[in-house]
Amino acid sequence: MRALSVVMVLALLPAVAACESTPRAPGCVPPPHEDGLLDEYARDPVWIVQPDGATRVGRPKRIKACAQMSREDVSWTSVTLQFQLSRDYDAAALRRTYEPAVRKQDWLVDEPPPGPMPPGHVLLQYCRRVQDVTSVLAIESQPVRRMDVRPSDGDRPTAPVWQEEPGGIYLTITAEPSRRSCQDTTP
């Protein structure tokens, strides 16, 4: 799970919305007291933070564990929220924005999964025990993307035709019951 990006989790949301009819993954066991755990996640003060230059996309979404999304993908107990950005956020700005809410709940800084991040992407990760389940808060920022959308055929204009795709902030609190503690970094 640790290598799974917040964006990938959000991409699964439409399929998870039909969780009741989605088959359960064989051998998958949700964390104990999953509904209470989701309630606790939903009460975290991180959800009420409104980043400057961002527009909230919907409300926090609760996802139950063990829905078989595809041959490889299984849902995890989590709560997610997305913001659309009109400007980019670097690591310092993201920390300043979310630090007060993170401190209120005693989240501990957690190492993000190893590996490179795409240019302009920022991932802050925190950990704490919630109802005796190791839980991870991921705060990810993706930059505004500018793309040249000129056609590739022979009628291609010489000057670029720029199109912007908004950036985003993606928040997820996920249960990681296989981690015995925040110090245990094995997934």
C-alpha positions as CSV (number, residue, x, y, z in Angstrom):
1,M,0.0,0.0,0.0
2,R,2.8,2.5,0.9
3,A,3.8,2.8,-2.8
4,L,0.2,3.6,-3.8
5,S,-0.2,7.3,-4.6
6,V,-3.0,9.3,-3.3
7,V,-4.0,10.1,-6.8
8,M,-4.2,6.4,-7.6
9,V,-6.5,5.9,-4.7
10,L,-8.7,8.8,-5.9
11,A,-8.8,7.2,-9.4
12,L,-10.4,4.2,-7.8
13,L,-13.2,6.2,-6.1
14,P,-15.9,5.8,-8.9
15,A,-15.6,2.0,-8.7
16,V,-15.5,2.1,-4.9
17,A,-18.8,4.1,-4.9
18,A,-20.5,0.8,-5.9
19,C,-18.7,-1.0,-3.0
20,E,-21.8,-2.8,-1.8
21,S,-22.1,-4.6,-5.1
22,T,-18.3,-5.0,-5.7
23,P,-17.0,-8.5,-4.7
24,R,-14.8,-8.7,-1.6
25,A,-11.2,-9.7,-2.2
26,P,-10.6,-13.3,-1.1
27,G,-8.4,-13.4,2.0
28,C,-8.7,-9.6,2.6
29,V,-9.6,-8.7,6.2
30,P,-10.7,-5.2,7.0
31,P,-9.3,-3.6,10.2
32,P,-11.3,-4.3,13.4
33,H,-14.2,-1.8,14.0
34,E,-13.8,-0.4,10.5
35,D,-16.9,1.9,10.8
36,G,-15.6,3.4,14.0
37,L,-12.2,3.9,12.4
38,L,-13.7,5.7,9.4
39,D,-15.7,7.9,11.8
40,E,-12.5,8.8,13.7
41,Y,-10.7,9.6,10.4
42,A,-13.6,11.8,9.3
43,R,-13.3,13.8,12.5
44,D,-9.7,14.7,11.9
45,P,-9.1,18.5,11.6
46,V,-7.1,18.1,8.4
47,W,-10.4,18.0,6.5
48,I,-11.4,21.5,7.4
49,V,-8.2,23.2,6.2
50,Q,-8.8,25.4,3.2
51,P,-5.6,25.9,1.2
52,D,-5.1,29.3,-0.4
53,G,-5.9,29.2,-4.1
54,A,-7.7,25.9,-3.9
55,T,-11.3,24.8,-4.5
56,R,-12.6,21.8,-2.7
57,V,-13.9,19.0,-5.0
58,G,-16.7,17.4,-3.1
59,R,-16.6,16.2,0.5
60,P,-14.4,13.7,2.2
61,K,-15.2,10.2,0.9
62,R,-15.1,7.1,3.0
63,I,-13.9,3.9,1.5
64,K,-14.2,0.5,3.1
65,A,-11.6,-2.1,2.7
66,C,-11.5,-5.3,0.6
67,A,-13.6,-4.4,-2.4
68,Q,-12.0,-6.1,-5.4
69,M,-11.6,-3.2,-7.8
70,S,-9.8,-5.0,-10.6
71,R,-7.6,-8.1,-10.9
72,E,-4.8,-6.4,-9.0
73,D,-6.5,-3.6,-7.0
74,V,-8.2,-3.9,-3.7
75,S,-9.7,-1.0,-1.7
76,W,-8.4,0.0,1.7
77,T,-10.1,1.6,4.7
78,S,-9.6,5.3,4.0
79,V,-11.0,8.7,3.9
80,T,-10.0,11.0,0.9
81,L,-10.5,14.5,-0.2
82,Q,-9.4,16.5,-3.3
83,F,-8.8,20.2,-4.0
84,Q,-8.3,21.8,-7.4
85,L,-5.4,24.3,-7.5
86,S,-4.9,27.6,-9.3
87,R,-1.3,27.7,-8.2
88,D,1.5,25.3,-7.3
89,Y,2.4,24.3,-3.8
90,D,5.9,23.5,-2.8
91,A,6.8,21.4,0.3
92,A,7.2,24.4,2.5
93,A,3.8,25.9,1.6
94,L,2.1,22.6,2.0
95,R,3.6,22.1,5.5
96,R,2.6,25.7,6.5
97,T,-0.9,25.1,5.4
98,Y,-1.4,21.7,7.1
99,E,1.0,21.8,10.1
100,P,-1.6,23.3,12.6
101,A,-4.1,20.5,11.8
102,V,-1.4,17.8,11.9
103,R,-0.1,18.9,15.3
104,K,-3.7,18.9,16.8
105,Q,-3.9,15.2,16.2
106,D,-0.3,14.3,17.1
107,W,0.6,13.0,13.7
108,L,4.3,11.9,13.5
109,V,6.3,12.6,10.3
110,D,6.5,9.3,8.3
111,E,8.8,8.5,5.5
112,P,7.1,8.4,2.1
113,P,7.7,5.4,-0.1
114,P,11.2,5.4,-1.7
115,G,11.5,6.4,-5.3
116,P,11.5,9.6,-7.3
117,M,8.5,11.9,-7.5
118,P,7.5,13.5,-10.8
119,P,8.7,17.1,-11.1
120,G,6.7,19.6,-9.0
121,H,4.9,16.8,-7.0
122,V,5.2,17.0,-3.2
123,L,4.2,14.2,-0.8
124,L,4.1,14.8,2.9
125,Q,3.3,11.7,5.0
126,Y,2.4,11.3,8.7
127,C,1.6,8.4,10.9
128,R,-0.3,7.8,14.2
129,R,-2.2,5.0,15.9
130,V,-6.0,5.4,15.6
131,Q,-8.1,2.9,17.6
132,D,-5.1,0.6,17.8
133,V,-4.6,0.6,14.0
134,T,-1.5,2.2,12.4
135,S,-2.9,5.0,10.2
136,V,-1.1,7.1,7.6
137,L,-2.0,10.6,6.5
138,A,-0.8,11.5,3.0
139,I,-0.9,15.0,1.7
140,E,0.1,15.2,-1.9
141,S,0.3,18.2,-4.2
142,Q,0.5,18.1,-8.0
143,P,1.5,21.1,-10.0
144,V,-0.6,22.9,-12.6
145,R,0.3,21.3,-16.0
146,R,0.9,23.2,-19.2
147,M,0.6,21.2,-22.3
148,D,1.2,22.0,-26.0
149,V,-2.0,20.7,-27.7
150,R,-1.0,21.4,-31.3
151,P,-2.1,18.5,-33.6
152,S,0.8,16.3,-34.8
153,D,-0.3,16.2,-38.4
154,G,1.1,18.3,-41.3
155,D,-1.2,21.3,-40.5
156,R,0.6,21.8,-37.2
157,P,1.0,25.5,-36.3
158,T,4.5,26.7,-35.6
159,A,3.6,28.4,-32.3
160,P,2.7,26.3,-29.3
161,V,-1.0,26.1,-28.4
162,W,-1.0,25.9,-24.6
163,Q,-3.6,24.3,-22.4
164,E,-3.5,24.3,-18.7
165,E,-4.7,21.5,-16.5
166,P,-5.3,22.5,-12.9
167,G,-3.1,21.1,-10.1
168,G,-4.4,19.4,-7.1
169,I,-4.0,18.7,-3.4
170,Y,-5.0,15.1,-2.4
171,L,-5.5,14.1,1.2
172,T,-5.9,10.5,2.4
173,I,-6.0,8.9,5.8
174,T,-5.5,5.1,5.3
175,A,-5.5,2.2,7.7
176,E,-2.3,0.2,7.6
177,P,-3.1,-2.7,10.0
178,S,-0.1,-4.7,8.8
179,R,2.2,-2.1,10.3
180,R,2.5,-2.8,14.0
181,S,3.5,0.8,14.8
182,C,4.6,4.0,13.1
183,Q,8.2,3.0,13.6
184,D,7.5,-0.3,11.6
185,T,8.1,0.7,8.0
186,T,7.3,-2.7,6.5
187,P,4.0,-2.7,4.6
